[in-house]
């Protein structure tokens, strides 16, 4: 989730800085969703991160329906 532009967020991820995303400089955008409010976006981000299923997240990125748990 970001309140900046997606390009700015990606630029920050790909610069050398402290933190998880600073350890690599090859981040790219695979998927985005737009929400009207920060709370809606944050809720969706927490939901997706809670899945802990690579297959389910890859299905989301591909736009496919996922029937697994």
Secondary structure, 3 states (H helix, E strand, C coil): CCCCCHHHHHHHHCCCCCCHHHHCCCCCCCCCCCCCCHHHHHHHHHHHHHCCCHHHHHHHHHCCCCCCC
